[in-house]
């Protein structure tokens, strides 16, 4: 049995760019400040983690809980407006890949995203993914991607006995997998990695990296 853990934005769905814009716009609307977007210089590249760093660098008058309560509904509204006007697209073959894994007796599946759970589900459902019963750990659980991944693992595999393969698309996914000793498969072209697929059109190739 193998545990396949999946990122969302840029990995399963083509949402990275509009997700970023919706988030920046939400922070600006709530605070009047322009969020710095050098994400690789943020210690935690998650929705909650970005707010945590934003507070320390630019907006010390806010507490994390206060700012999260204010930004999340605006961000959710922005995401909903975006997908209402143009539904989210899957990364080619991703729906079939996830469906195969969820039906397989050889795999357990989870999603570990740096986004908030509410918007993660909105985007997945807009793209055509079935989310009922899907194990999903998110920024609702922690500001650290590593802790989010640990949460997903506990939910999918309580005893932690199954080897984990993570599909992600960004440098922070590489760092988290290195820290946790998790087998990583990069999706797309944002990061160079010895295990990389362009999309999920070849089910056989994607599965060949799961170990």
N, C-alpha and C positions, 0 to 999 in steps of 0.2 A: 504493500500500500504506500502511495506517495501523496504528499500534501502539496497541492498547487495553489499558490497564493498570487493574487493578481492586483496590480495597480489599476487605476481607472483612466484618468486624463492622459491622453497620448498613448495609452497602452491598449485599452479596450475601445475607447471612443475618441473621436477627433474633436476634442473639446479644450485642449490646452490653452489656445489663444483667447477664445471668448471667455473661458473661465477666469483667466487672469484679468481681462478687462473688466468683467463684472465685479471682481473683488476690489480692484483699484478704485473703480467708480463708487462702490459702496463705502469704502473707507473715506474717500473724499467727501461724499455726501454727509456722512456722520460727523466727521471731525474738521472738515475744511482744509485738511492737509494732504499733500501729495505723497503717496507711499513710495519709498525707494524700492526699485525693482531689480536690484542686483542680487537675485535670489541665492546665488552661490555663496554670498557673504552673510547669509542668514544661518544661524546655527540650527534652526528647525524650520524646514520648508514645508509647513502644513498651515492650514487656515488659522488654527489657534496659535501655532508657533510664530507665524509671521506677525500676528497681532501682538504677541508677547514681546518680540524684538522691536516692533514699531513703537510700543509704549516706552521701552527703555531708551530708544534713540530719539524719538520725535514727540511723544505725547505723554509725558510722565504724569499728567493730571488724571489719567484714567487708570482704573484697575482693570485687570484682564477680564474678569467676569462682567464688569460693567460694559466694557467696549464690545465684548463678544455678544452680549445681549442686544446691543444697539446695531452692530454691523450685520449679524447673521440674517435677520429678517429682510434687510435691504438687499443684501447679496442674493438671498433666495428669490426675492422679487425680480431682481435683474436676470437671474438665470431663467426663471419661468418665462419672462418676457422674451428672452432670446430664443428659447426652444419653442415657444408658441409661434414665433415668426418663421423659424427655420429649424425643424427637428434635428436633433443630434445624429450624426452618422457614426456607425461602428467603424473601427479599424477593420479592414477587409478580413472576413472569416472569423471575427472574434465571437459573434453570437453562436455560431456552430461549434467553435472550440469550447466555449464555456458550457454549452448544452451537452456536448459529448462528455466532458469531465464530470458534470453533475449526475449523469446517468451511469457513468462507469463504476464498476465495483472495485476498480484498482486505484481509484483516486478519491481524496477528499479535497474540497474546494473552499477557498475563502477569498474575500476581497479585503485588501488593506490599503486604504487611501488616505492621503494627507488632507483631503477635503472633509467638510462636514457631512455627516450621514444623510441629512435631509436633501441637500443638493446632489449628493452622489446618486441617490435613488431617482431623483428627478431626471438626471441626465441619462442614467442607464435605461430607464423605462422609455424615455423619449427616443432612444436609439433602437429600442425593440428587445431589450434584455428582460428576461423573467427574473424578478427580484424576490418573489415569495419564497421564504425559506433560505434565502441566500445569506450565508455568514458574512457580515460586513463590519469591519472595524474601521474607525474613522477618527477625525480630529475631535469628535465628541468624546472619545475615550481618553485622549492624551494629546499634548502638543508635540511630542517626540515621535517621529516616524518609527524609530526602533521600538518604542513602547506600543505603538499601534500594531506593528507586526507581531509583537509578542502576544497582544490581546487576540489577534486573529488566530494565532496558533493555538492558544488555549481553548478558544471557542470551537475550533475544528478538530482538535486533537488534544484532549485534556491531559493525557499522559505524556505528550510530547515525544511519541515513539516513532512517528513517521518522518522520513527525510523531506525537507521543504525545498521546493523550487519556486522562485519568485520571478514573475514577469513584470518588468518595469521599463521606463524609458528615459530616465534622467540621472544626472550625476549623483543626486542625493539617494537614489535607489541603490546605486553602486556602493556608496559609502555605508548605507544601512546593512546591506547584504554582507559586505566585508566584515563589519563589526559583529554580526550575528553568525557568521560562517554559513550563510545560506547560498545555495546554488542559484545563480542569477542568469536570466535570459533577457537581453535587451530587445525591445521592440522599436523599430524605426531607426532613424539616423542621428538622433541628438547626442548619442554617446557611443564611443568606440568600445567594443567589448568582444572577447573571443567567442562568446555565444550570442549571436544576434540574428533576429529575423526581421524582415521588412513588415510582414503582416502575418495573419494566421491562415492564409489561403492554402498552405500545405499543412494539413493536420499532422501528417506523418513527421514532417520536419520539426514542427513545434514540439511534438511529443518526444522526439528523439533526444531533446535536451533535459527532459524531466528525469530526475534520478535522486 
